[in-house]
Amino acid sequence: METDLRIATYIMNSLIDDTWFDREIDRHGTDSLKWDLEPELDPLWVADMDFPAPDCVLEALAARVKHGVFGYTMPPADMNDVLADYMKRCHHVEIDRKWIVHMGGCVPALSTSVMAVCSPENSVMCCTPVYPPIRNAHVHGKCASIEVPHVFRSGRWEFDWDAMELAVQSDTRLFILCNPQNPLGRVWTRDEVLKVADFCERHDLILCSDEIHCDLKLDEHAVHVSAMSLPERYLNRTIMMTAPSKTYNIAGIGYTMVLIPSPELREAFRARADHLQPAMHCFSYLAARAAYADGEPWKVALLKYLRGNLSVLQQFVRQRMPKIKLAPLQATYLAWLDCSELGLVCPQQFLKEQAKLFLNDGAAFGNPQCVRLNLGTQRAHLIEALEKMANAFDSL
């Protein structure tokens, strides 16, 4: 199978080059959250890309549409085998198929994790800045939140281990890890993931690991360490979730794989999930199955293009926006821009008004002096947007 995959990757890469991703597709008027929420602005915000999904996904959906009946559905017979093969092939992890729980998205999976583990008198812990639904997941369990800022040392973002030890409380029950980290772009090392797991064990916390960006490594030397690769003693206190939505640009077709080795924890999670999400849509299963089974060659070509976009951004920041701090981006297509040297009250609002650009406001992630920029777009569009940004900052 690995030989077949290498051959398919070679063939696909010979067919899909940068010009394939450079094709402009007009998304205005498609009820796109990204493009139609504020259509007068140039959008580089929410995490979906401006590229069509892989042909394997489109073909699977087209065949289902042609059938014409969309009743209640269940996973394809080989769905769990496809997911287990993906975890082994891409992340070198052997999973038990019984661990798998199918969900309609990572955000409801985060909320379900909190509700399965916590009571109102408990607290949930995370490190910031981080994806806003992680910061807000505690709300659904009606419990408290503890946030510990990451620290920037030696040219990279790290955990503040001492601050974490001081912040954790006796009533804390859940730690949410974002790996790769959104918006900081860190791929945590094995030593760091093990240290998080040890922290959770010592304080009797459940570890919830959001790994939705695990296939979007831009640093080819970085190695994603899944929570499912932890030593066995940690697995019974671990919930891991990932999805094809970011990698294969199918965020509008909700599917998330949740892996929970502990039977008791898995049962508690399922009991909550049954009351939180509607029945899974047949498109969700089919799109995810196609992406994980046959989308690898497309993903390889995508990563090559995104690395090119990142190189453009890095060079542009160095030459045209030297006051902007851009940390090394190891993974995701979401760049974290620190604008604190510019003296702006709200950089995101400034860029809306002065450059007609729509980026994510860093305040929602935990730092109002930053903005998050989506690299998942045509290179010409990215360069045009960066010119607008530089011109707006020059006006200061």
VMD Tcl script that draws the C-alpha trace (Angstrom):
set ca {
  {0.00 0.00 0.00}
  {2.88 2.39 0.81}
  {4.37 1.76 -2.65}
  {1.00 2.45 -4.26}
  {0.73 5.68 -2.26}
  {4.18 6.86 -3.38}
  {3.25 6.20 -7.00}
  {-0.08 8.03 -6.60}
  {1.69 10.95 -4.92}
  {4.19 11.19 -7.75}
  {1.43 11.14 -10.38}
  {-0.71 13.68 -8.51}
  {2.21 16.05 -7.98}
  {2.99 15.92 -11.68}
  {-0.60 17.02 -12.36}
  {-1.11 19.53 -9.53}
  {1.46 22.28 -9.40}
  {1.29 25.83 -8.10}
  {-0.83 26.95 -11.05}
  {-3.62 24.61 -9.87}
  {-3.82 26.45 -6.52}
  {-3.32 29.82 -8.21}
  {-6.68 29.55 -10.00}
  {-9.01 32.23 -8.68}
  {-12.49 31.10 -7.68}
  {-15.08 33.79 -6.97}
  {-16.68 32.93 -3.62}
  {-18.84 36.05 -3.34}
  {-22.54 35.32 -3.32}
  {-22.14 31.68 -2.21}
  {-23.27 32.38 1.38}
  {-19.64 32.03 2.39}
  {-19.04 33.11 5.99}
  {-15.53 34.16 4.99}
  {-16.45 36.22 1.93}
  {-20.07 37.29 2.41}
  {-20.21 38.30 6.09}
  {-18.59 41.66 5.31}
  {-18.38 41.59 1.48}
  {-16.86 45.05 1.22}
  {-13.70 43.76 2.94}
  {-10.90 41.57 1.59}
  {-11.08 38.45 3.82}
  {-8.04 36.76 5.34}
  {-9.73 35.61 8.50}
  {-11.74 32.46 9.33}
  {-9.93 29.14 8.82}
  {-11.15 27.93 5.49}
  {-9.07 28.05 2.31}
  {-9.95 29.42 -1.11}
  {-9.09 26.18 -2.94}
  {-11.55 23.52 -4.13}
  {-11.52 20.24 -2.22}
  {-9.66 17.22 -3.67}
  {-11.28 15.43 -6.61}
  {-11.67 12.27 -4.53}
  {-13.96 14.18 -2.14}
  {-15.92 15.86 -4.94}
  {-16.46 12.53 -6.70}
  {-17.68 10.80 -3.54}
  {-20.17 13.59 -2.87}
  {-21.32 13.76 -6.50}
  {-22.07 10.03 -6.51}
  {-24.15 10.39 -3.34}
  {-26.05 13.39 -4.74}
  {-26.82 11.42 -7.90}
  {-28.51 8.75 -5.75}
  {-30.97 11.41 -4.62}
  {-32.13 10.09 -1.24}
  {-30.60 11.55 1.92}
  {-32.12 9.72 4.85}
  {-30.65 8.91 8.24}
  {-27.24 7.34 7.85}
  {-24.58 5.35 9.66}
  {-20.83 5.15 9.08}
  {-19.68 3.22 5.98}
  {-18.77 -0.35 6.84}
  {-15.05 0.34 6.44}
  {-15.07 3.81 8.04}
  {-13.23 2.82 11.22}
  {-10.70 0.81 9.21}
  {-9.98 3.87 7.05}
  {-9.52 6.03 10.17}
  {-7.26 3.46 11.85}
  {-5.18 3.15 8.67}
  {-4.86 6.93 8.48}
  {-3.62 7.17 12.08}
  {-1.06 4.43 11.48}
  {0.09 5.69 8.07}
  {0.25 9.41 8.85}
  {0.93 9.51 12.59}
  {2.46 6.09 13.33}
  {-0.15 5.30 15.96}
  {-2.02 2.01 16.38}
  {-5.57 2.62 17.63}
  {-8.32 0.28 18.73}
  {-11.40 0.83 16.57}
  {-13.54 0.77 19.73}
  {-11.94 4.08 20.74}
  {-13.58 5.94 17.84}
  {-16.53 8.28 18.36}
  {-17.91 10.14 15.32}
  {-18.88 13.78 15.84}
  {-20.10 16.62 13.63}
  {-17.27 18.99 14.57}
  {-14.41 19.73 16.97}
  {-16.24 22.57 18.70}
  {-19.14 20.35 19.89}
  {-16.54 17.70 20.75}
  {-14.75 20.21 23.00}
  {-18.01 21.14 24.73}
  {-18.93 17.47 25.10}
  {-15.55 16.76 26.70}
  {-16.13 19.47 29.31}
  {-19.66 18.27 30.07}
  {-18.52 14.64 30.33}
  {-15.76 15.45 32.80}
  {-16.72 18.57 34.74}
  {-19.40 19.72 37.15}
  {-20.24 23.39 37.82}
  {-17.90 23.45 40.81}
  {-14.92 22.41 38.64}
  {-12.55 24.37 36.39}
  {-11.05 23.87 32.93}
  {-7.48 24.89 32.12}
  {-5.84 25.98 28.85}
  {-2.88 28.06 27.67}
  {-3.35 31.26 25.67}
  {-3.49 32.74 23.13}
  {-5.57 29.91 21.75}
  {-8.53 29.10 19.48}
  {-11.55 30.91 21.00}
  {-13.82 27.83 21.36}
  {-11.09 26.29 23.55}
  {-11.11 29.39 25.75}
  {-14.91 29.24 25.94}
  {-15.46 25.48 26.24}
  {-15.94 25.76 30.01}
  {-19.16 27.73 29.49}
  {-21.08 24.65 28.40}
  {-20.12 22.85 31.60}
  {-21.11 25.93 33.62}
  {-17.71 25.78 35.29}
  {-14.74 28.10 35.75}
  {-11.85 28.73 33.39}
  {-8.11 28.99 34.14}
  {-5.91 30.54 31.46}
  {-2.11 30.51 31.55}
  {-0.27 32.54 28.88}
  {2.35 30.88 26.72}
  {5.78 32.54 26.86}
  {8.13 33.45 24.01}
  {11.66 32.21 24.69}
  {14.65 31.65 22.44}
  {12.71 32.44 19.29}
  {9.70 30.20 19.90}
  {6.52 29.93 21.94}
  {6.65 27.60 24.95}
  {4.61 26.52 27.97}
  {5.12 28.44 31.19}
  {5.43 25.37 33.38}
  {5.93 27.27 36.63}
  {2.86 29.42 36.01}
  {0.82 26.31 35.20}
  {1.78 24.74 38.52}
  {0.76 27.89 40.36}
  {-2.54 28.26 38.49}
  {-3.95 24.73 38.67}
  {-6.54 24.25 41.41}
  {-7.73 21.27 43.41}
  {-11.08 21.50 41.59}
  {-9.52 21.58 38.09}
  {-10.62 18.53 36.09}
  {-9.68 19.12 32.44}
  {-6.69 20.49 30.53}
  {-7.24 21.36 26.85}
  {-4.16 21.13 24.67}
  {-4.05 22.63 21.16}
  {-1.50 20.70 19.07}
  {-0.45 22.03 16.59}
  {-1.16 25.29 18.35}
  {-3.68 27.70 16.84}
  {-2.80 30.59 16.47}
  {0.88 30.29 17.45}
  {1.75 27.62 14.90}
  {3.88 25.53 17.27}
  {4.18 21.78 16.83}
  {4.85 20.63 20.37}
  {7.79 18.24 20.77}
  {7.49 14.78 22.29}
  {9.13 16.02 25.49}
  {6.58 18.87 25.72}
  {3.58 16.60 25.10}
  {4.90 14.10 27.66}
  {5.37 16.92 30.17}
  {1.75 18.04 29.62}
  {0.59 14.44 30.15}
  {2.66 14.19 33.34}
  {1.21 17.50 34.56}
  {-2.30 16.10 34.00}
  {-1.49 12.84 35.79}
  {0.01 14.58 38.83}
  {-3.00 16.86 39.19}
  {-5.57 14.20 38.25}
  {-6.75 16.01 35.11}
  {-8.26 14.64 31.93}
  {-6.19 15.67 28.90}
  {-8.26 16.83 25.93}
  {-6.01 17.19 22.86}
  {-7.35 19.16 19.88}
  {-5.22 18.01 16.91}
  {-7.30 19.33 14.02}
  {-4.25 20.94 12.32}
  {-2.01 17.87 12.70}
  {-1.71 17.26 8.93}
  {-0.78 20.86 8.09}
  {2.93 20.85 8.91}
  {4.80 23.60 7.08}
  {8.09 22.90 8.86}
  {9.18 19.63 7.28}
  {11.47 18.89 10.24}
  {8.69 19.17 12.83}
  {7.12 15.92 14.04}
  {3.53 15.93 15.25}
  {3.18 13.90 18.45}
  {-0.38 12.72 18.84}
  {-1.76 12.24 22.34}
  {-2.65 8.74 21.15}
  {1.09 7.97 21.00}
  {1.54 8.63 24.72}
  {2.58 5.77 27.04}
  {-0.35 3.54 27.99}
  {-0.57 4.85 31.54}
  {-1.69 8.26 30.21}
  {-4.22 7.02 27.65}
  {-7.06 6.30 30.07}
  {-7.17 9.99 30.99}
  {-6.97 11.25 27.39}
  {-9.48 12.47 24.79}
  {-8.06 13.24 21.36}
  {-9.89 14.79 18.40}
  {-8.97 15.56 14.83}
  {-10.72 16.18 11.52}
  {-10.14 16.46 7.77}
  {-11.94 19.81 7.65}
  {-8.93 22.16 7.70}
  {-6.52 20.02 5.70}
  {-8.89 19.17 2.86}
  {-10.94 22.39 3.00}
  {-14.25 20.75 3.89}
  {-15.05 22.72 7.05}
  {-18.63 23.23 5.83}
  {-19.16 19.44 5.88}
  {-18.82 18.72 9.57}
  {-16.91 15.61 10.62}
  {-14.61 14.96 13.59}
  {-12.98 11.75 14.81}
  {-12.77 11.57 18.60}
  {-10.54 8.89 20.16}
  {-11.18 7.89 23.78}
  {-9.34 4.77 25.03}
  {-11.07 4.66 28.45}
  {-14.40 2.77 28.23}
  {-15.85 4.74 31.17}
  {-14.79 8.11 29.79}
  {-15.99 7.12 26.32}
  {-19.41 6.14 27.66}
  {-19.72 9.44 29.55}
  {-18.73 11.31 26.39}
  {-21.26 9.42 24.24}
  {-24.03 10.03 26.75}
  {-23.46 13.79 26.49}
  {-22.90 13.75 22.72}
  {-26.25 12.07 22.10}
  {-27.98 15.16 23.52}
  {-25.74 17.78 21.89}
  {-25.54 17.00 18.20}
  {-28.02 16.07 15.45}
  {-27.73 12.87 13.47}
  {-24.58 12.77 11.33}
  {-25.12 13.67 7.69}
  {-24.23 11.13 5.02}
  {-22.03 13.75 3.32}
  {-19.94 14.05 6.48}
  {-18.95 10.40 6.52}
  {-18.34 10.20 2.79}
  {-16.24 13.36 2.55}
  {-14.08 12.36 5.52}
  {-13.66 8.80 4.26}
  {-12.60 9.95 0.80}
  {-10.17 12.54 2.17}
  {-8.45 10.14 4.56}
  {-8.40 7.20 2.14}
  {-7.40 8.94 -1.10}
  {-6.50 12.58 -0.39}
  {-2.83 12.21 0.55}
  {-1.37 13.21 -2.86}
  {-3.51 16.36 -2.92}
  {-2.39 17.19 0.62}
  {1.28 16.92 -0.39}
  {0.70 19.41 -3.23}
  {-1.25 21.73 -0.91}
  {1.54 21.82 1.67}
  {4.07 22.71 -1.01}
  {1.90 25.67 -2.04}
  {1.29 26.82 1.53}
  {5.03 26.74 2.23}
  {5.46 29.04 -0.75}
  {2.83 31.41 0.66}
  {4.54 31.38 4.05}
  {7.86 32.25 2.41}
  {6.18 35.22 0.70}
  {4.74 36.39 4.02}
  {8.04 36.04 5.88}
  {9.96 37.99 3.25}
  {7.25 40.67 3.07}
  {7.23 41.18 6.84}
  {11.03 41.48 6.93}
  {11.19 44.00 4.10}
  {7.97 46.01 4.34}
  {6.63 45.61 7.88}
  {9.68 45.35 10.16}
  {7.73 46.37 13.28}
  {5.46 43.34 12.94}
  {6.62 40.26 14.85}
  {6.02 36.95 13.08}
  {7.09 33.88 15.03}
  {8.20 30.75 13.12}
  {5.12 28.99 11.75}
  {5.64 25.23 12.02}
  {2.07 24.22 11.20}
  {-1.40 25.48 10.21}
  {-2.00 28.07 7.49}
  {-2.79 30.71 10.13}
  {-0.08 33.29 10.85}
  {-0.02 35.19 14.16}
  {1.07 38.80 13.67}
  {2.11 40.80 16.74}
  {1.38 44.49 16.08}
  {2.16 45.77 19.57}
  {5.02 48.07 18.43}
  {2.57 50.08 16.29}
  {0.71 51.57 19.27}
  {-2.77 50.71 17.95}
  {-5.72 50.19 20.27}
  {-7.15 47.49 17.99}
  {-5.00 46.41 15.00}
  {-7.86 44.38 13.52}
  {-10.21 47.37 13.45}
  {-7.45 49.59 12.06}
  {-6.93 47.19 9.15}
  {-10.66 47.05 8.50}
  {-10.91 50.82 8.31}
  {-7.62 51.74 6.66}
  {-6.86 48.74 4.43}
  {-10.31 47.19 3.91}
  {-8.86 43.90 5.16}
  {-10.68 41.41 7.40}
  {-8.35 39.46 9.70}
  {-9.17 37.71 12.97}
  {-8.99 39.94 16.05}
  {-6.37 38.66 18.48}
  {-8.55 39.68 21.44}
  {-10.74 36.61 20.95}
  {-7.64 34.41 21.27}
  {-6.32 36.24 24.31}
  {-4.10 39.03 22.92}
  {-5.75 42.18 21.50}
  {-2.45 43.47 20.04}
  {-2.32 40.65 17.50}
  {-4.18 39.60 14.37}
  {-4.45 36.18 12.74}
  {-3.91 35.99 8.98}
  {-5.13 33.12 6.78}
  {-2.48 32.02 4.24}
  {-4.81 29.57 2.52}
  {-5.51 31.65 -0.54}
  {-4.16 32.31 -4.03}
  {-0.65 33.78 -3.90}
  {-1.59 36.81 -5.98}
  {-4.45 37.54 -3.56}
  {-2.09 37.18 -0.59}
  {0.47 39.58 -2.07}
  {-2.22 42.14 -2.92}
  {-3.57 41.97 0.65}
  {-0.08 42.32 2.15}
  {0.49 45.43 0.02}
  {-2.73 46.92 1.45}
  {-1.58 46.07 4.96}
  {1.89 47.56 4.52}
  {0.47 50.75 3.02}
  {-1.94 51.12 5.95}
  {0.87 50.66 8.49}
  {3.07 53.11 6.54}
  {0.37 55.72 7.01}
  {1.10 55.67 10.71}
}
mol new
graphics top color blue
foreach p $ca { graphics top sphere $p radius 0.5 }
foreach p [lrange $ca 0 end-1] q [lrange $ca 1 end] { graphics top cylinder $p $q radius 0.2 }
display resetview
